[in-house]
């Protein structure tokens, strides 16, 4: 049984997180906190296996809490559930050892998959034997099997991402497209998510080939038509 502490300043989200975690076998909530300072005290006293925390909180924010956990060597793993999806924030949390990162809005299946992945990781690490290279690759690198991709990417992609495409970046692009009421060019998407246009175009082309987005051609003045992309999938996995 893995002991979990929840740190979330929104009472409604905290209750949703509690209910979601309690539905997953092998995990139990041993403490909750409404801010980073209170949460850090709970972690120090309860020494949970796992903390699920937000980033934007009064007192200590989630980044500072995770940094303090590492500095004090408290031995608690962390899963982030937050509205922050910008690349610098994601990178900071990963650098400080977050084992998973879930962007709001979210659904139960995504939290369930994160906990199942965590349990599988801990089981392998606690097995007491050496790991094969393929097992290490699966633990350490970002290539997700189709089952995991279903829980992370809207539209339940049934294939692994091609080499060079990252799940976190794909999710950022998809989340942005889902929020737009009209089709967008690669340049507009790139500006919206803060990435280079050439990078975003690769993700858009993959989504178009996977039938997650629809490609529209916009004919304007002189020159080549502009490719515009609109999200077409209706996915019940995401919590609004």
Secondary structure as UniProt FT lines:
FT   STRAND          2..7
FT   HELIX           11..22
FT   TURN            25..26
FT   STRAND          27..33
FT   HELIX           36..46
FT   STRAND          50..53
FT   HELIX           62..71
FT   TURN            72..73
FT   STRAND          77..82
FT   HELIX           87..95
FT   TURN            96..97
FT   STRAND          98..103
FT   HELIX           108..125
FT   HELIX           133..140
FT   HELIX           146..152
FT   TURN            154..155
FT   TURN            163..164
FT   HELIX           167..178
FT   STRAND          184..185
FT   HELIX           186..193
FT   HELIX           197..209
FT   TURN            210..211
FT   STRAND          213..218
FT   STRAND          226..231
FT   TURN            236..237
//
